[in-house]
Amino acid sequence: MKYLSSLIILLLFCSINSFGQETFRKRYYVKKSYSFKKPKRVVELQKDTLIKYNNANPKEKAKADKEYVMGDKVMVTKSTELNGQAVTISKEVVINDTFFDSLKVPRKLTVTNCKSKASLLFKENKIFVNPWVLKEEIYYLELKNRQTIKIPFFEWTVNTMTLPLKYRFKNEDDDISEEFTTAFNVNLFGGFSFGTTKFFHRKKVGNKTINRKITLGALLGASTVELNSSNTSAADDPLGEGVKITKGLRTLGIGAVYSYNKINFGLFIGSDKSIGKDAKKWNYNNSLWFGVGLGYSLFSF
């Protein structure tokens, strides 16, 4: 029963953390197509290009014919250089056969090869894809209303956090009991993250993105501990009754943090080393502790 109660307490104790988060080198891996079952549809990676009107297919010509009617007049702008300066010249022209001979119309092309990592921008009904290669081309995935695409990513993440509660293991050989401690501390947690972003297109009411990721990394921090007769009982020369000494602590640890948008849940294991005179008298000096953290990312630093 004693061990069961300790386990329950261990699982329930959570520390509320203040997170400041920064990410580096975020890279998405985009497939050339995504399939949907209901309704059945394939969303393909595309890019826009311009072709001459005379080379366009009937559908592309019909769209241009609706926009440009024979005999109408339109303003045409052209960029050029005058006396070493870039200028824009506008003139009115009549829509005729000569106009259509020089007209270029848009065409959507399917991207057949996209193996490189990329940066993404979700705007209106399109996810724009900017590959991490020396190309000027921009690709995109076009979504219908209430369609969702999930795309994996990798990145480096750095978090600042506090862990006000820690569970320290007991040592029966030295007659040291288990302990829960609370103390102010500042920690830097950084590591490699992997996860997915779900892009959800909602027409008129605004798009929604959901980020899920796991970060594996190392913890480095600092805090203080008050030494007294109780927590130095295992030392050869423990502190006397009523004597209290405040010492600094250096924290080293490792952990994993699961993030759902701005909500974070982490598991950590590490050790605290007391610094200074009489520091080694502390019962838990360099002993392992276990921490569970719950947090919310309020800001980036």
C-alpha positions in Angstrom: 0.0 0.0 0.0 2.9 2.3 0.8 4.4 1.9 -2.7 0.9 2.3 -4.4 0.3 5.6 -2.6 3.8 6.8 -3.6 3.1 5.9 -7.2 -0.2 7.7 -7.2 1.4 10.8 -5.8 4.2 10.6 -8.3 1.8 10.4 -11.2 -0.4 13.2 -10.0 2.2 15.8 -9.1 2.6 18.2 -12.0 4.4 21.5 -12.2 2.9 24.4 -14.0 5.7 25.8 -16.2 6.2 29.2 -17.9 7.4 28.4 -21.4 9.1 30.7 -23.8 9.7 28.9 -27.0 11.9 29.4 -30.1 12.2 27.1 -33.1 15.0 26.8 -35.7 15.3 25.3 -39.2 11.7 24.0 -39.4 11.4 21.9 -42.5 8.3 20.2 -43.9 8.3 17.2 -46.1 5.5 17.5 -48.7 4.3 14.7 -50.9 3.3 15.3 -54.5 -0.3 14.2 -53.9 -2.8 13.6 -51.0 -5.8 11.3 -51.3 -9.3 11.8 -49.7 -11.9 9.1 -49.4 -15.0 11.1 -48.6 -15.5 12.7 -51.0 -13.0 10.8 -53.2 -10.5 13.3 -54.5 -6.7 13.7 -55.0 -5.0 17.0 -54.2 -1.9 17.3 -56.2 1.1 19.6 -55.7 0.9 22.3 -58.4 2.6 25.4 -59.7 1.4 28.3 -61.9 3.0 29.2 -65.2 2.1 31.3 -68.3 1.7 30.1 -71.8 0.9 31.8 -75.1 -2.8 32.1 -75.9 -2.3 30.3 -79.2 -0.8 27.3 -77.3 -3.6 27.2 -74.7 -6.3 24.4 -74.5 -9.9 25.2 -75.2 -10.8 25.6 -71.5 -8.0 28.1 -71.0 -8.9 30.0 -74.2 -12.6 30.2 -73.2 -11.6 31.7 -69.8 -9.4 34.3 -71.6 -12.2 35.1 -74.1 -14.6 35.9 -71.3 -12.1 38.3 -69.8 -11.0 39.9 -73.1 -13.7 40.7 -75.6 -12.9 41.5 -79.2 -13.2 45.3 -79.9 -12.9 46.3 -76.3 -10.1 48.6 -75.0 -7.9 47.7 -72.1 -4.9 49.4 -70.3 -1.7 47.5 -70.7 1.3 48.1 -68.4 4.9 47.3 -69.2 8.0 47.6 -67.1 11.1 49.0 -68.8 14.3 51.0 -68.0 14.7 54.7 -68.8 17.9 56.6 -68.1 19.1 53.8 -65.8 15.8 53.8 -63.7 13.0 51.2 -63.7 9.7 52.7 -64.9 6.3 51.4 -65.7 4.6 52.5 -68.9 0.8 52.2 -69.4 -1.1 52.5 -72.7 -4.5 51.8 -74.0 -4.8 49.1 -76.7 -7.7 47.5 -78.6 -8.4 43.8 -78.2 -7.8 42.2 -81.6 -5.9 39.3 -83.2 -2.6 41.0 -82.6 -3.5 41.4 -78.9 -4.2 37.7 -78.6 -1.0 36.8 -80.4 1.0 38.4 -77.6 -1.3 37.4 -74.7 -0.2 34.9 -72.1 -2.7 32.9 -70.1 -2.2 31.1 -66.8 -1.9 27.3 -66.6 -1.7 25.0 -63.6 1.0 22.3 -63.8 1.3 19.2 -61.7 4.6 18.9 -59.8 6.0 15.4 -60.3 9.1 15.7 -58.2 9.3 17.4 -54.8 11.7 15.5 -52.6 13.4 18.5 -51.0 12.4 19.9 -47.6 10.3 23.1 -47.7 8.8 26.0 -45.8 5.0 26.5 -45.9 2.5 29.3 -45.8 -1.2 28.6 -45.3 -3.3 31.4 -47.0 -7.0 31.3 -48.0 -7.5 27.8 -49.6 -3.8 27.2 -50.6 -0.8 25.8 -48.8 2.1 27.5 -50.5 5.3 25.4 -50.7 8.7 27.1 -50.9 11.4 24.3 -51.4 14.7 24.6 -49.7 16.6 24.5 -53.0 18.0 27.2 -55.3 14.7 27.6 -57.3 12.4 30.5 -57.7 9.4 28.3 -58.2 6.6 28.3 -55.6 4.3 25.3 -55.4 0.9 24.9 -53.7 -1.7 22.5 -52.6 -5.3 23.8 -53.2 -7.9 22.7 -50.6 -11.7 22.6 -50.8 -13.9 23.7 -47.9 -13.4 21.6 -44.8 -10.5 19.6 -46.3 -7.6 18.7 -44.1 -4.0 17.8 -45.0 -1.5 16.6 -42.4 2.2 17.3 -43.2 5.2 16.1 -41.1 8.0 18.4 -40.0 11.3 18.4 -38.1 12.9 21.3 -36.3 15.2 22.3 -33.4 13.4 23.7 -30.3 14.6 25.7 -27.3 12.3 26.2 -24.3 12.6 28.1 -21.1 10.7 26.6 -18.2 10.3 26.2 -14.5 10.0 22.9 -12.6 8.7 23.9 -9.2 8.1 20.3 -8.1 10.5 17.4 -8.2 10.4 13.8 -6.8 13.7 12.6 -5.3 14.2 8.9 -4.9 15.0 7.3 -1.6 18.2 5.5 -0.7 17.7 2.8 1.9 21.4 2.1 2.3 22.0 5.6 3.6 18.5 5.8 5.3 17.4 8.6 3.0 13.7 8.8 2.4 11.9 9.8 -0.8 11.1 13.5 -1.0 9.0 16.0 -3.0 10.6 19.4 -3.2 9.4 22.8 -4.3 11.8 25.6 -5.2 12.1 28.4 -7.7 14.3 27.4 -10.6 15.1 28.5 -14.2 15.8 25.9 -16.8 16.8 25.9 -20.5 15.5 22.8 -22.4 16.5 22.3 -26.0 16.5 19.5 -28.5 15.3 17.9 -31.7 11.5 18.0 -32.5 9.5 15.9 -34.9 5.8 16.2 -35.5 3.0 17.1 -37.8 0.9 20.2 -38.8 -2.7 19.7 -39.7 -3.9 22.3 -42.2 -7.7 22.7 -42.0 -9.4 25.0 -44.6 -12.6 26.6 -43.5 -14.1 28.9 -46.1 -15.1 32.4 -44.9 -14.6 31.6 -41.2 -10.8 31.3 -41.2 -8.3 28.5 -41.6 -7.1 26.4 -38.6 -3.7 24.7 -38.0 -3.0 22.1 -35.4 0.6 21.4 -34.4 1.7 18.2 -32.6 5.3 17.4 -31.8 7.6 15.6 -29.5 10.9 17.2 -28.4 13.8 15.1 -27.1 16.6 17.0 -25.5 18.7 18.1 -22.5 17.9 20.3 -19.5 20.2 22.8 -18.0 19.2 24.9 -15.0 19.8 26.7 -11.7 18.0 27.0 -8.4 18.7 27.0 -4.6 18.2 24.7 -1.7 18.1 25.4 2.0 20.3 22.9 3.9 19.3 22.0 7.5 19.7 19.2 10.0 16.9 17.1 8.3 18.2 17.1 4.7 21.9 16.6 5.8 21.2 13.7 8.1 23.2 11.2 6.0 26.4 13.3 6.1 29.3 12.4 8.3 28.9 15.8 10.0 25.3 16.9 9.5 24.2 20.4 10.3 23.0 21.0 13.9 19.5 21.8 15.0 18.4 25.3 14.0 21.3 25.8 11.5 20.2 26.7 8.0 22.4 27.3 4.9 21.2 28.4 1.4 23.1 26.9 -1.4 23.0 27.2 -5.2 22.1 24.2 -7.3 23.2 23.2 -10.8 20.7 21.1 -12.7 21.4 18.7 -15.5 18.8 16.4 -17.0 17.2 14.9 -20.1 13.5 14.7 -21.0 10.8 14.6 -23.6 8.1 17.2 -24.1 4.9 16.6 -26.0 3.3 19.7 -27.5 -0.2 20.3 -28.8 -0.2 23.8 -30.2 0.8 25.8 -27.1 0.0 23.1 -24.5 3.0 21.2 -23.3 3.5 18.0 -21.2 6.9 16.9 -20.3 8.7 14.0 -18.5 12.2 14.7 -17.1 14.9 12.9 -15.2 18.0 14.6 -13.9 20.2 15.5 -10.9 21.0 18.6 -8.8 24.4 19.4 -7.6 24.9 21.7 -4.6 27.6 24.3 -4.9 29.9 25.8 -2.3 31.1 25.0 1.3 29.3 22.2 3.0 27.4 21.5 -0.2 28.2 17.7 -0.2 26.4 17.4 3.1 23.0 17.6 1.3 21.4 14.1 1.2 20.3 14.5 -2.4 23.5 15.9 -3.8 23.9 14.5 -7.4 21.0 12.1 -6.7 18.4 11.5 -9.4 15.0 13.2 -9.4 11.9 12.7 -11.6 9.7 15.5 -12.8 6.4 15.8 -14.7 5.6 19.2 -16.2 2.5 20.8 -17.6 2.8 24.1 -19.3 1.4 26.7 -21.8 3.5 28.6 -24.2 2.7 32.2 -23.5 5.4 33.9 -25.6 8.6 33.5 -27.6 11.9 34.9 -26.6 
